[in-house]
Amino acid sequence: MKKQIIYLSLFLMSLVTLQGQAVQESLPGAKEISNRKTSFNLEEIKVRWKKAALENCTGVPCTGGTGGSFTCGTSTVADIDGNTYNTVLIGTQCWTKSNLKVTKYNDGTAIPLDASGGTNGITGGQTWSTRIAGAYCIFDNEASSGANATNYGFLYNWYAVTDSKKICPAGWHVPSDPEFTQLNNFASPDPGHKLKSTSTLWRTPRNGTDNSGFSALPGGDRSSSGQYFSLSNTSYANFWTNSPYPFSSTNGVQHSIYYTSNSVDVYSENKAGGSSVRCLKD
């Protein structure tokens, strides 16, 4: 028993000695401390802060897509056309607060405008349904300066949404189905209420509370046949995701909010259809 106590005491003494040596060896000397004080200057602090900002936009200033300091919820973001969008922080996601209305991809390439088919979209030689590349339109083929474009933004087909040239501002993207689902889950219960604007642009009975700040408006859509729907009775807000619909080569995933619904519906929509787009910060 005495031998065991002696061995244990010797072991503890050696451990303390080793730890003391390790701590002593890890401590910087006076010269090194002086060098660190000299080298750790204001420029290094700026670089480290900027790096932290780029890695985590929540709680620190971030560099936005257009450059400069960015704080989600108070800063705006601009697209390549110069349109500016308010932003909103919902959970850990930073969203644009209004629908996209850009006419060019981020490399400057024009997104074709399809104003065929008259005010209903299908009168006399519409070409919308035949497109297999990116395009956009404005509800009822109204002018870009009209109320529909001003209130609801533009409608894009899925090909524009997923084009590698990108339609959202630099540093932003069209959300995937899981990312949109994350938004819905954060706004639960009753995401249909919390994501809808309280605006009178919605038909009655209006039940939007906009507790989330997402401020969805009933922008309607354009079907894959070219016809305009829903805006005339202001009943739907339809948003593209960048996700293809499983087991379908012709359809993509869309999230929709109905004027009386307390939920958000997920649909399989033909890629030639036109819907609104919101952008999510990378």
C-alpha positions as CSV (number, residue, x, y, z in Angstrom):
1,M,0.0,0.0,0.0
2,K,2.9,2.4,0.9
3,K,4.6,1.6,-2.4
4,Q,1.4,2.5,-4.3
5,I,1.1,5.8,-2.5
6,I,4.8,6.5,-3.2
7,Y,4.4,5.7,-7.0
8,L,1.2,7.8,-7.2
9,S,3.0,10.7,-5.5
10,L,5.9,10.5,-7.9
11,F,3.6,10.3,-10.9
12,L,1.7,13.4,-9.9
13,M,4.9,15.3,-9.2
14,S,6.2,14.4,-12.7
15,L,2.9,15.4,-14.3
16,V,2.9,18.8,-12.6
17,T,6.5,19.3,-13.7
18,L,5.7,18.4,-17.3
19,Q,2.6,20.6,-17.4
20,G,4.6,23.5,-15.9
21,Q,7.3,23.0,-18.6
22,A,4.6,22.9,-21.3
23,V,3.0,26.1,-20.1
24,Q,6.3,27.8,-19.7
25,E,7.4,26.7,-23.2
26,S,4.1,27.9,-24.7
27,L,4.4,31.4,-23.3
28,P,5.9,34.0,-25.7
29,G,9.0,35.7,-24.6
30,A,9.4,39.5,-24.2
31,K,10.9,39.9,-27.7
32,E,8.0,37.9,-29.3
33,I,5.4,39.9,-27.4
34,S,7.0,43.1,-28.7
35,N,7.0,41.8,-32.3
36,R,3.4,40.8,-32.0
37,K,2.4,44.2,-30.7
38,T,4.2,45.8,-33.6
39,S,2.7,43.5,-36.3
40,F,-0.9,43.4,-35.0
41,N,-1.8,46.8,-36.5
42,L,-5.0,48.4,-37.5
43,E,-4.9,47.0,-41.1
44,E,-4.7,43.5,-39.7
45,I,-7.7,44.2,-37.5
46,K,-9.6,45.4,-40.5
47,V,-8.8,42.3,-42.5
48,R,-9.8,40.0,-39.7
49,W,-13.1,41.8,-39.1
50,K,-13.9,41.7,-42.8
51,K,-13.2,38.0,-42.9
52,A,-15.5,37.4,-40.0
53,A,-18.1,39.5,-41.7
54,L,-17.9,37.5,-44.9
55,E,-18.2,34.3,-43.0
56,N,-21.2,35.3,-40.8
57,C,-23.6,38.0,-41.9
58,T,-25.7,37.8,-38.7
59,G,-24.7,40.2,-36.1
60,V,-21.7,41.8,-37.9
61,P,-21.4,44.1,-40.9
62,C,-21.1,42.2,-44.1
63,T,-19.9,42.9,-47.6
64,G,-23.1,42.9,-49.8
65,G,-23.3,42.0,-53.4
66,T,-22.8,45.6,-54.5
67,G,-19.8,46.1,-52.1
68,G,-19.5,48.1,-48.9
69,S,-20.9,47.4,-45.4
70,F,-24.1,45.4,-45.4
71,T,-26.5,44.8,-42.5
72,C,-29.5,42.6,-43.4
73,G,-32.8,44.3,-42.5
74,T,-31.5,47.9,-42.9
75,S,-29.3,47.7,-46.0
76,T,-30.5,47.4,-49.5
77,V,-29.1,45.4,-52.4
78,A,-29.1,46.4,-56.1
79,D,-29.4,44.3,-59.2
80,I,-27.5,44.9,-62.4
81,D,-30.2,47.2,-63.7
82,G,-29.8,49.4,-60.7
83,N,-33.1,48.4,-59.1
84,T,-32.8,48.4,-55.3
85,Y,-34.5,46.0,-52.9
86,N,-35.1,46.2,-49.2
87,T,-33.9,43.2,-47.2
88,V,-35.2,41.3,-44.2
89,L,-33.6,38.9,-41.8
90,I,-35.9,35.9,-41.1
91,G,-34.3,33.4,-38.8
92,T,-30.8,33.0,-40.1
93,Q,-31.8,33.8,-43.7
94,C,-31.5,37.2,-45.4
95,W,-34.2,37.7,-48.1
96,T,-35.1,40.5,-50.5
97,K,-38.3,42.1,-49.3
98,S,-39.9,42.5,-52.8
99,N,-40.0,40.5,-56.1
100,L,-37.2,40.6,-58.6
101,K,-37.6,42.9,-61.7
102,V,-34.3,42.6,-63.5
103,T,-34.0,42.5,-67.3
104,K,-30.4,41.2,-67.5
105,Y,-28.3,38.4,-66.1
106,N,-25.3,39.2,-64.0
107,D,-22.9,39.1,-66.9
108,G,-25.0,41.8,-68.7
109,T,-26.7,39.4,-71.1
110,A,-30.3,40.5,-71.7
111,I,-33.1,38.2,-70.5
112,P,-35.6,38.1,-73.4
113,L,-38.9,39.9,-72.7
114,D,-41.9,37.9,-74.0
115,A,-44.9,40.2,-74.5
116,S,-46.7,38.0,-76.9
117,G,-50.3,37.0,-76.7
118,G,-52.0,40.3,-75.8
119,T,-53.3,41.2,-72.4
120,N,-54.4,37.7,-71.5
121,G,-51.2,36.2,-72.9
122,I,-52.8,33.8,-75.4
123,T,-54.4,36.0,-78.0
124,G,-52.8,35.7,-81.5
125,G,-49.5,34.0,-81.8
126,Q,-48.1,33.8,-78.3
127,T,-44.6,32.4,-78.1
128,W,-44.2,32.0,-74.3
129,S,-45.2,28.3,-74.3
130,T,-42.5,27.4,-76.9
131,R,-39.5,28.8,-75.0
132,I,-36.9,26.5,-73.7
133,A,-34.5,29.2,-72.5
134,G,-34.8,32.0,-70.0
135,A,-37.4,34.7,-70.5
136,Y,-39.5,37.1,-68.4
137,C,-42.8,38.9,-68.8
138,I,-45.0,41.4,-67.0
139,F,-48.5,40.5,-66.0
140,D,-51.1,41.4,-68.7
141,N,-48.1,42.4,-70.9
142,E,-48.2,45.7,-69.2
143,A,-45.3,48.3,-69.6
144,S,-42.4,48.0,-67.2
145,S,-43.5,51.4,-65.8
146,G,-47.0,50.2,-65.1
147,A,-48.6,49.3,-61.8
148,N,-48.2,45.5,-62.2
149,A,-44.4,45.7,-62.6
150,T,-44.2,48.3,-59.8
151,N,-46.2,46.4,-57.3
152,Y,-45.3,42.8,-58.2
153,G,-42.1,42.7,-60.1
154,F,-41.7,40.5,-63.2
155,L,-42.6,36.9,-63.9
156,Y,-39.8,34.5,-65.0
157,N,-39.7,31.0,-66.4
158,W,-37.7,28.3,-64.6
159,Y,-35.0,28.5,-67.3
160,A,-34.2,32.1,-66.4
161,V,-34.2,31.1,-62.7
162,T,-31.6,28.4,-63.1
163,D,-29.5,29.9,-65.9
164,S,-25.8,29.8,-64.9
165,K,-25.5,33.5,-65.7
166,K,-27.7,34.1,-62.6
167,I,-30.5,36.6,-62.3
168,C,-30.1,37.6,-58.6
169,P,-27.7,40.3,-57.6
170,A,-24.1,39.1,-57.0
171,G,-23.8,37.4,-53.7
172,W,-27.5,36.3,-53.8
173,H,-29.3,33.4,-55.4
174,V,-32.7,32.0,-56.1
175,P,-33.6,29.7,-53.1
176,S,-33.7,26.0,-53.4
177,D,-36.8,24.0,-52.3
178,P,-35.1,23.1,-48.9
179,E,-34.2,26.8,-48.3
180,F,-37.7,28.0,-49.0
181,T,-39.0,25.2,-46.7
182,Q,-36.6,26.5,-44.0
183,L,-38.4,29.9,-44.3
184,N,-41.8,28.2,-44.1
185,N,-40.7,26.3,-41.0
186,F,-39.4,29.4,-39.3
187,A,-42.7,31.2,-39.9
188,S,-44.7,28.2,-38.6
189,P,-47.3,27.8,-37.3
190,D,-49.4,29.5,-39.9
191,P,-46.7,30.6,-42.4
192,G,-49.3,31.5,-44.9
193,H,-50.5,34.3,-42.6
194,K,-47.0,35.4,-41.5
195,L,-45.4,35.6,-44.9
196,K,-48.3,37.6,-46.5
197,S,-48.3,41.3,-46.6
198,T,-51.1,43.2,-44.9
199,S,-51.5,45.3,-48.1
200,T,-55.0,45.9,-49.6
201,L,-53.6,44.5,-52.9
202,W,-54.7,41.2,-51.5
203,R,-58.4,40.3,-52.1
204,T,-60.7,40.1,-49.1
205,P,-61.0,38.4,-46.7
206,R,-57.3,39.3,-46.0
207,N,-55.6,37.3,-43.3
208,G,-51.9,38.3,-43.8
209,T,-50.1,39.5,-40.7
210,D,-46.6,39.8,-42.2
211,N,-45.1,39.0,-38.8
212,S,-42.0,37.7,-40.7
213,G,-41.4,40.8,-42.8
214,F,-41.4,38.8,-46.0
215,S,-44.3,40.9,-47.3
216,A,-45.6,38.5,-50.0
217,L,-48.0,40.1,-52.6
218,P,-50.4,38.4,-55.0
219,G,-48.3,38.7,-58.2
220,G,-50.2,36.0,-60.1
221,D,-48.5,33.9,-62.7
222,R,-48.3,33.0,-66.4
223,S,-49.0,29.4,-67.2
224,S,-47.0,27.2,-69.5
225,S,-49.6,27.8,-72.2
226,G,-49.0,31.5,-72.0
227,Q,-52.1,32.6,-70.2
228,Y,-52.0,35.0,-67.3
229,F,-53.8,33.9,-64.1
230,S,-54.6,35.0,-60.5
231,L,-53.6,38.6,-60.5
232,S,-57.0,39.6,-61.8
233,N,-58.5,38.3,-58.5
234,T,-55.3,39.0,-56.4
235,S,-55.5,35.6,-54.8
236,Y,-52.0,34.0,-55.2
237,A,-48.3,34.7,-54.6
238,N,-46.2,32.2,-56.5
239,F,-42.5,31.8,-56.1
240,W,-40.0,29.8,-58.0
241,T,-37.3,27.7,-56.4
242,N,-34.2,26.6,-58.3
243,S,-35.0,22.9,-57.6
244,P,-36.2,20.6,-60.3
245,Y,-39.3,18.5,-59.4
246,P,-38.2,14.9,-58.7
247,F,-38.8,12.4,-61.4
248,S,-39.8,15.0,-63.9
249,S,-37.7,16.6,-66.7
250,T,-40.3,19.2,-67.5
251,N,-41.2,20.6,-64.0
252,G,-39.7,22.6,-61.3
253,V,-40.7,23.3,-57.6
254,Q,-42.8,26.3,-56.7
255,H,-44.0,27.6,-53.4
256,S,-47.4,29.3,-53.4
257,I,-49.4,31.3,-50.9
258,Y,-53.2,31.5,-51.2
259,Y,-55.1,34.6,-50.0
260,T,-57.2,32.7,-47.4
261,S,-54.7,29.9,-46.5
262,N,-52.6,29.7,-43.4
263,S,-50.1,27.4,-45.1
264,V,-47.6,27.5,-47.9
265,D,-48.3,25.0,-50.7
266,V,-45.6,23.3,-52.7
267,Y,-46.3,22.6,-56.3
268,S,-44.9,20.9,-59.3
269,E,-45.0,23.6,-62.1
270,N,-44.0,23.3,-65.7
271,K,-40.7,25.0,-66.3
272,A,-42.3,27.1,-69.1
273,G,-44.5,28.7,-66.5
274,G,-43.9,32.3,-65.2
275,S,-43.7,33.1,-61.5
276,S,-42.3,35.6,-59.1
277,V,-38.7,35.4,-57.8
278,R,-37.3,36.3,-54.4
279,C,-33.5,36.3,-53.8
280,L,-31.7,34.8,-50.8
281,K,-28.2,36.0,-49.7
282,D,-25.5,33.4,-50.2
